Amino acid sequence: MAIKQAKVLRFQISITSLILSVAIAALFIKYASHAIAIEQAQNNQKLHDQLVERQQTEAKLIKSETHQRAILSAIPDMIIRMNRDGFYSEFVTRPNFAVVGVLADLVGTHVSETLPADVVEQRMNYIQRAFQTNSMQMYEQTICMDGREQIEEVRIVPYSEDEVLLLVRDVSEQHIAMRERKQAELALAASEAQSRVMLAAIPDLMFRVGSDGIYREFVTQNRDFAIAAPRLDRAGMSMAEVLPEAIVDRQFYYLQKALETGELQVYEQQVQVGDRLIYEEVRAVKSGEDEVLFMIRDISDRKQAEANLEKEYYRSAMLFNTSLDGLFVLNLQGFLIDANQSFANMLGYSREEVLTLSIYDIDAKWTAEELRKGIQEFGQDKSVKFETLHRRKDGSLCTVEISASSVNWSGEIVQFGICRDITERKQAEQQLQQLNQFLEAKVKERTSELQKREIELQNLSERLALSLRSGAIGTWEWDIGKNVIIWDDRMYELYGITKPSELLRVSESNQNVVYDIWSNGLHPDDRLATETLLQQAALGNAEYDTEFRVVHPDRSIHFIKAYGIVVRDDQGTPQSMIGVNFDISDRKQSELQLQQTNEELIRATRLKDEFLANMSHELRTPLNAILGMTEGLQEQVFGNINERQLKALLTIERSAAHLLELINDILDLAKIEAGQIKLDCTPTSISHLCQSSVAFVKQHASQKHIQLDIKLQSNLPSLFIDERRIRQVLINLLNNAVKFTPVGGKIILEVTQLSPDLVISDRPSPQYLRISVSDTGIGISPENIKRLFQPFIQIDSALNRQYEGTGLGLALVKRIVELHGGRVGLTSELGVGSCFTVDLPHDCDSTLAVSNKLDATPVLDYSLPLKADGQTPLILIVEDNEANIISTASYLEAKGYRILLARNGQEAIALTKAHHPQLILMDIQMPVMDGLEATQQIRLDPSLVDIPIIAMTALAMAGDLDRCLAAGVNEYLSKPIKLRELTAIIQKLCKL
């Protein structure tokens, strides 16, 4: 608009300049015509012959002058002729606008008589400049007329040597137009800047699309979030080139709908951007005949908020509907507007019935007026708690406890209340009150009895003193303030001396005599510790409960047991010590004999273990050959057999299995130590098991400000276990965690179901549940972990002083878990914490596992694949027993393996270095060099370190597995060995 106004203004100025030029030319023509007329009059006679021509010329001039005057009269400007000194000579045109002093009767007057002084001075300056430059001068002047400010444009042109022509034009409207145009331009610029700022601040993506689906312009430029919309540099491209097909189809549909209806179209879409699903709101509005403006907004946060709100709504509804307490909402008129099922059940109504009632129908304690007043006084943000009586549907009354708060519910003040039936509690309180009254009566009765007992106690004290005198117990008293020690006669007997005569009376001179007697009688090795303990006990820093030796004058040594207590005043200051001594030499002698007996028992136990180990080896070695040969014959490794032979082999196998069971019973240390343990297994809920276990340690953990969490995987099955014993396991682990976790730490009890591929086992296993107890405690070093589950073992003697315990807990944990077919594990890091795991089996569909009992022999189909080079694996058998060599080698050869034989450890090392077998079967007890040393030597060679080694031993004693694993074996098998099981392990280790 401003540009159009400027063009109009320039056009008007051009027309005005043209008219001015024409007017000036007409004036010059006028005065030129006048000069010619004078010259014609003077030369009339001379130009008679030109009369006709002159008349014609005059006619033309008259016509031209008339034309020119018409033009001048049409000019809207004022044209004035003025001399050099500023006097008006003529007003050529008289336009229809008022200029001060511009009148016909002003001809001959000076300009100063018609215009203000500043305007006069300005005009005279420009007149002189026109004469000096002989050129047109142009300027503007401002004149106030009739209270209105008028702006005039003045042009001055030299007319003659003493006169000039002035053209004065009113340009007030042009100035106003120009000012308005500038203001409009500034306003337009400000509006455009504001629009740009507003568009930049809009968080949405806005773009224009043609009816053909071509992007035309992107209105917004800042895109700080990922919206599945075209980038700003894609103007001119089609939607199909930029967006997924599904989004294009929908966007094009709403584009056409917006063009057809002219109405705003709003819809939502979901877009996958990376790993994030984005929700977008799309608005489309017609912005032209063939284009639509789209606005896309990311509403993911809003959708999430809506989902959270819906979740919170359902959660609140669930809590409201499932609460065991009665919940209700009451309006200010006393009517129930909502209630849960528990509230209805409490009153014996259905939920629909209870919502038709008011508080006046159900309250049986207060009058209607009292209830009405209470409701009205119950304003917003007010909470109350009180007891009242409610009337049930059957007319009976129940005592209830009400906790109510006023809330603003959708603009209405209501009371939200919790109602709890406390009828039974009230009855119990009444019974308790009656019991208290009964007890008070009993207390009075007992007080009377106690007074009688005090008399009896005094008599008893006298009898006790008599007993001390008649027994072997000596009593002593130390007056700390006076530093006087008093012994009874029995004390002197205990120290083998008679009471000195100077002690028959007490005086300052003999105050230290008794102490010296006692100190000198102490054994030299015990004197310092015993005297120090006595002083510490007197100061309250230790308990005086000790044993020490005394030396009698005959040089015999006796053991004394001493007890003492400190008597203090009301301020806690020690006043005296009283105590007893008695001779425990006989007991010490018995303890010494018992210690010697225990040492002999330990030696006998060690000999027993060695005997059992040797017996195990001697019995299992031939059994291994028997069972191995039997298994090989059954699988017809050595040739075909008939049915009678198969029955004979089964008889041999059953007999060997029976013998093996006897050996296992003998070697089962758990049964030897604890007897036959019978488990009382029942289906058990994991959640209940964990909650009840945590309850035992919760208080101790709370005292240490330890965070105790339970994490249960969803859909956990029940366990068929001895619940009491497994709870003992969990309590033991939790107690240890609390004990060794510092103040402010954290303990987590977690139960998860292990995937089959996560179960560590040397053969197929059932599915397991893992119960883990992790803490942020002191941690355990790797070298101590293997010792941790042994009976009576604690990893650091210092811990015995800092933490109480016998060292039996974890051993019991391990044995109980193993009795259930589970396993115990531990991972730990010093200073970080520990995690104990208990894996317990539960029912599963898999029946492939091989049992320890020999009568369970499922058929497993082992297929031996060839290696990449076309050869079957080479296995080195290291065995000194010929029968075992034949049975094992024959079986493996029948399965397609290549076999090397070594009969001692040295041969095994040499053959391993020469042939690099794929696997080694290593016996442990062999001549020349045993299997453990041979394994260690093989592991020292870098080229042989990765060869799998399976230890085969007939020892099967505690610690054998640890020694084998420490030597570097990969698997451990106890003889007799199941050849099918061995084949499965070989395939696993050889990765076949």
Secondary structure, 3 states (H helix, E strand, C coil): CHHHHHHHHHHHHHHHHHHHHHHHHHHHHHHHHHHHHHHHHHCCCCCHHHHHHHHHHHHHHHHHHHHHHHHHHHCCCEEEEEECCCEEEEECCCCCCCCCCCCHHHCCCEHHHCCCHHHHHHHHHHHHHHHHHCCCEEEEEEEEECCEEEEEEEEEEECCCCEEEEEEEECHHHHHHHHHHHHHHHHHHHHHHHHHHHHHHCCCEEEEEECCCEEEEECCCCCCCCCCCCCHHHCCCEHHHHCCHHHHHHHHHHHHHHHHHCCCEEEEEEEEECCEEEEEEEEEEEEECCEEEEEEEECHHHHHHHHHHHHHHHHHHHHHHHCCCEEEEEECCCEEEEECHHHHHHHCCCHHHHCCCEHHHHECCCCHHHHHHHHHHCCCCCEEEEEEEEECCCCCEEEEEEEEEEEEECCEEEEEEEEEECHHHHHHHHHHHHHHHHHHHHHHHHHHHHHHHHHHHHHHHHHHHHHHHHCCEEEEEEECCCCEEEECHHHHHHCCCCCCHHHHCCCHHHCCHHHHHHHHHECHHHHHHHHHHHHHHHCCCCCEEEEEEEECCCCCEEEEEEEEEEEECCCCCEEEEEEEEEECHHHHHHHHHHHHHHHHHHHHHHHHHHHHHHHHHHHHHHHHHHHHHHHHHHCCCCCCCCHHHHHHHHHHHHHHHHHHHHHHHHHCHHHHHHCCCCCCCEEECHHHHHHHHHHHHHHHHHHCCCEEEEEECCCCCCEEECHHHHHHHHHHHHHHHHHHCCCCCEEEEEEEECCHHHCCCCCCCCCEEEEEEEECCCCCCHHHHCCCCCCCCCCCHHHHHHCCCCCCHHHHHHHHHHHCCCEEEEEEECCCEEEEEEEEECCCCCCCCCCCCCCCCCCCCCCCCCCCCCCCCEEEEECCCHHHHHHHHHHHHHCCCEEEEECCHHHHHHHHHHHCCCEEEEECCCCCCCHHHHHHHHHHCCCCCCCCEEEEECCCCCCHHHHHHHHCCCEEEECCCCHHHHHHHHHHHCCC
